[in-house]
Amino acid sequence: MPDINELAERHIREHQARLKHIDELMAEVDQTKQATESMEIRAELESIKQERSLLARQLDEMREKSAEEWAEKGGPMVIWDVVANRLERLVERIKH
């Protein structure tokens, strides 16, 4: 069974992978014609970029904490999922 340090590292790696996924989806949106022409899409993407910055800061804070501190507070998993879902819906809307 993994110890608390291994669990904390695993969660940090998961957050890093999710952040990378968000970055990939944002790059996909940025490359579309709709992203440059639609004020609504640009506004949504800007909002998502701000939330992404918040998530990146939270990830940096998690890295600085000890495993015990991190485990007590828990991770921002719900926020990660919300941002990723919003971004995936935006990508789908642009593709169709």
Secondary structure, DSSP 8 states (H G I E B T S, - for coil): ---HHHHHHHHHHHHHHHHHHHHHHHHHHHTSHHHHH-HHHHHHHHHHHHHHHHHHHHHHHHHHS-HHHHHHH---HHHHHHHHHHHHHHHHHHH-
